[in-house]
């Protein structure tokens, strides 16, 4: 028998080259397919993470919006509460002001009533060991034609000397009608004297009287005479005079 042929002998020549080329293309195609598959997985994974992150962002944004909305609601309620409390405080202050004003008016009325029999003599020089009751009696009898010694409850100097002028003599009559007569006739009876008589006003009434001094003087120059009584300027008939600031 002759020698056995090797049937597994690798091809050579063009056939071998063609086979090698075919195997190379197959391997390259497989490699490209693997690369495409990996890139697709990467893209899908990346998109999934982006979508997940966006969902988380939207969730956090919604929570933030809800939190701020609740906070704004609380602030609005707080602002409304503060506005209401401020209005209540303002109303309370106005109410207290009204109460204080009414109390001040009541106090002034009571003080005015306590002084209703009083008047002041201004401009009488002060002397040593003087008796103000005797000075007042002499003035009333000499200038007001008092037939008998007037009924004077008390008379005394009031306050310190100012600018070299003697303090007023504060007089309280026993009779209110006597005081009214004195005040009604003082201007005429004492027009030639260096002293004069004024009503004993409360501090509030004195302030009100001085407030309209210029207007009263202007009206007097125009022939309109006013009198100050009950804390207000009035006409001779008693009608209330209203001045404009």
C-alpha positions as MATLAB code, in Angstrom:
seq = 'XXXXXXXXXXXXXXXXXXXXXXXXXXXXXXXXXXXXXXXXXXXXXXXXXXXXXXXXXXXXXXXXXXXXXXXXXXXXXXXXXXXXXXXXXXXXXXXXXXXXXXXXXXXXXXXXXXXXXXXXXXXXXXXXXXXXXXXXXXXXXXXXXXXXXXXXXXXXXXXXXXXXXXXXXXXXXXXXXXXXXXXXXXXXXXXXXXXXXXXXXXXXXXXXXXXXXXXXXXXXXXXXXXXXXXXXXXXXXXXXXXXXX';
ca = [
       0.000    0.000    0.000;
       1.184    3.460   -0.676;
       1.379    6.302    1.838;
      -2.015    7.699    3.290;
      -2.950   11.189    2.274;
      -3.594   13.780    4.953;
      -7.176   14.858    4.346;
      -6.952   17.617    7.040;
      -4.312   19.546    5.262;
      -4.914   23.297    5.402;
      -5.605   24.862    2.054;
      -3.010   26.977    0.547;
      -2.970   29.561   -2.165;
      -5.931   31.668   -3.165;
      -8.388   29.451   -1.330;
      -6.498   29.899    1.894;
      -6.396   33.680    1.428;
     -10.094   33.792    0.723;
     -10.878   31.797    3.837;
      -8.691   34.049    5.982;
     -10.339   37.121    4.622;
     -13.764   35.686    5.356;
     -12.803   34.923    8.955;
     -11.420   38.450    9.473;
     -14.652   40.015    8.220;
     -16.640   37.784   10.520;
     -14.558   38.742   13.540;
     -14.723   42.461   12.691;
     -18.478   42.291   12.238;
     -18.847   40.552   15.577;
     -16.677   43.219   17.261;
     -18.704   46.056   15.752;
     -21.912   44.369   16.827;
     -20.600   44.102   20.406;
     -19.570   47.785   20.380;
     -23.008   48.861   19.175;
     -24.662   46.760   21.819;
     -22.468   48.231   24.584;
     -23.094   51.807   23.395;
     -26.826   51.183   23.291;
     -26.720   49.844   26.829;
     -24.709   52.895   27.910;
     -27.185   55.238   26.278;
     -30.146   53.465   27.801;
     -28.505   53.458   31.221;
     -27.644   57.136   30.901;
     -31.171   58.033   29.804;
     -32.605   56.012   32.669;
     -30.395   57.859   35.155;
     -31.365   61.218   33.597;
     -35.055   60.345   33.793;
     -34.624   59.159   37.370;
     -32.754   62.348   38.264;
     -35.402   64.481   36.583;
     -38.133   62.664   38.514;
     -36.218   63.274   41.747;
     -35.740   66.922   40.799;
     -39.455   67.289   40.065;
     -40.285   65.651   43.388;
     -37.959   67.989   45.283;
     -39.321   70.974   43.348;
     -42.890   70.023   44.234;
     -41.924   69.626   47.886;
     -40.224   73.038   47.786;
     -43.283   74.628   46.171;
     -45.595   73.055   48.742;
     -43.321   74.163   51.597;
     -43.128   77.734   50.312;
     -46.878   77.787   49.666;
     -47.513   76.697   53.248;
     -44.997   79.259   54.478;
     -46.658   82.024   52.441;
     -50.041   80.972   53.818;
     -48.653   81.126   57.349;
     -47.127   84.553   56.644;
     -50.405   85.785   55.161;
     -52.305   84.542   58.202;
     -49.655   86.094   60.452;
     -49.886   89.377   58.519;
     -53.673   89.372   58.756;
     -53.438   88.608   62.477;
     -50.933   91.408   63.013;
     -53.087   93.825   60.990;
     -56.115   92.873   63.069;
     -54.161   93.225   66.317;
     -52.785   96.604   65.187;
     -56.297   97.795   64.357;
     -57.511   96.610   67.765;
     -54.628   98.441   69.456;
     -55.353  101.613   67.467;
     -59.013  101.400   68.438;
     -58.030  100.833   72.055;
     -55.675  103.828   71.989;
     -58.417  106.019   70.500;
     -60.820  104.750   73.126;
     -58.324  105.517   75.902;
     -57.691  108.966   74.416;
     -61.422  109.568   74.447;
     -61.672  108.436   78.058;
     -58.745  110.659   79.061;
     -60.268  113.597   77.195;
     -63.613  113.108   78.932;
     -61.886  112.708   82.290;
     -59.880  115.883   81.685;
     -63.102  117.711   80.773;
     -64.819  116.405   83.905;
     -61.863  117.399   86.074;
     -61.832  120.851   84.492;
     -65.579  121.244   85.073;
     -65.182  120.267   88.721;
     -62.259  122.658   89.152;
     -64.231  125.391   87.377;
     -67.136  124.806   89.763;
     -64.793  124.993   92.748;
     -63.587  128.396   91.483;
     -67.002  129.769   90.526;
     -67.022  132.283   93.455;
     -63.416  133.360   92.860;
     -61.878  136.355   91.126;
     -58.420  137.905   91.002;
     -57.305  141.477   91.622;
     -54.217  142.298   89.571;
     -51.928  145.301   90.000;
     -52.354  146.131   93.713;
     -48.923  146.840   95.253;
     -47.938  144.597   98.118;
     -47.339  146.186  101.547;
     -45.968  144.870  104.780;
     -48.498  143.317  107.166;
     -51.270  143.794  104.627;
     -54.651  142.119  105.002;
     -56.026  141.068  101.639;
     -59.607  140.799  102.951;
     -59.468  144.447  104.049;
     -57.945  145.522  100.712;
     -60.703  143.714   98.800;
     -63.461  145.132  101.011;
     -62.177  148.664  100.474;
     -62.078  148.235   96.700;
     -65.602  146.847   96.564;
     -67.083  149.516   98.837;
     -65.323  152.423   97.120;
     -65.697  151.380   93.497;
     -68.717  149.053   93.430;
     -70.930  151.061   95.840;
     -71.173  148.262   98.398;
     -73.279  149.663  101.216;
     -72.075  147.154  103.788;
     -68.840  145.186  104.106;
     -69.030  142.463  101.452;
     -69.236  138.803  102.414;
     -65.741  137.609  101.577;
     -64.887  134.012  102.460;
     -61.157  134.519  102.055;
     -58.540  136.594  100.211;
     -54.777  136.093   99.883;
     -51.851  136.637   97.587;
     -51.419  133.859   95.039;
     -48.133  132.896   93.429;
     -44.715  134.566   93.329;
     -43.888  138.080   92.186;
     -43.129  138.278   88.456;
     -41.175  141.005   86.659;
     -41.351  143.203   89.757;
     -45.140  142.955   89.868;
     -46.936  141.935   93.024;
     -48.742  138.578   93.074;
     -52.471  138.559   92.364;
     -54.937  138.798   95.203;
     -57.121  135.716   94.953;
     -60.588  136.395   96.388;
     -63.429  133.981   97.134;
     -66.862  135.434   97.759;
     -69.496  133.684   99.833;
     -72.131  134.502   97.215;
     -71.854  133.528   93.548;
     -74.203  136.391   92.644;
     -71.806  138.887   94.254;
     -68.985  137.505   92.122;
     -71.163  137.765   88.967;
     -71.965  141.403   89.778;
     -68.273  142.213   90.277;
     -67.235  140.612   86.975;
     -70.075  142.285   85.051;
     -69.149  145.770   86.266;
     -65.379  145.591   86.816;
     -64.355  147.107   83.469;
     -66.525  150.182   83.915;
     -65.928  150.643   87.647;
     -62.139  150.314   87.485;
     -61.399  152.002   84.153;
     -59.553  154.873   85.851;
     -57.516  152.630   88.191;
     -54.099  151.012   87.786;
     -55.418  147.649   88.965;
     -58.116  145.452   87.446;
     -60.151  142.324   88.071;
     -60.125  139.007   86.221;
     -61.986  135.749   86.623;
     -60.109  132.916   88.367;
     -59.810  130.521   85.436;
     -58.612  126.953   85.415;
     -55.406  126.238   83.520;
     -57.341  124.642   80.635;
     -59.753  127.578   80.403;
     -56.919  130.101   80.573;
     -55.194  128.299   77.700;
     -58.411  128.378   75.646;
     -58.902  132.077   76.386;
     -55.373  133.036   75.319;
     -55.575  130.869   72.183;
     -58.024  133.288   70.531;
     -56.649  136.522   71.957;
     -55.825  138.111   68.585;
     -59.209  137.279   67.066;
     -61.026  138.688   70.099;
     -58.995  141.913   69.939;
     -59.786  142.287   66.234;
     -63.499  141.839   66.900;
     -63.313  144.352   69.766;
     -61.737  146.933   67.431;
     -64.652  146.344   65.062;
     -67.093  147.087   67.857;
     -67.946  143.498   68.802;
     -67.521  142.812   72.501;
     -67.169  139.239   73.731;
     -67.014  137.633   77.145;
     -65.254  134.464   78.261;
     -67.447  132.189   80.350;
     -67.847  128.462   80.762;
     -64.492  127.875   79.125;
     -65.546  129.504   75.817;
     -65.716  132.912   74.169;
     -69.310  134.076   73.844;
     -71.271  137.043   72.615;
     -72.976  139.369   75.077;
     -76.138  137.322   74.617;
     -74.286  134.140   75.523;
     -74.024  132.623   72.038;
     -70.927  130.499   71.498;
     -68.313  132.028   69.181;
     -66.459  129.574   66.934;
     -63.063  130.672   65.681;
     -61.133  129.179   62.760;
     -57.514  128.084   63.286;
];
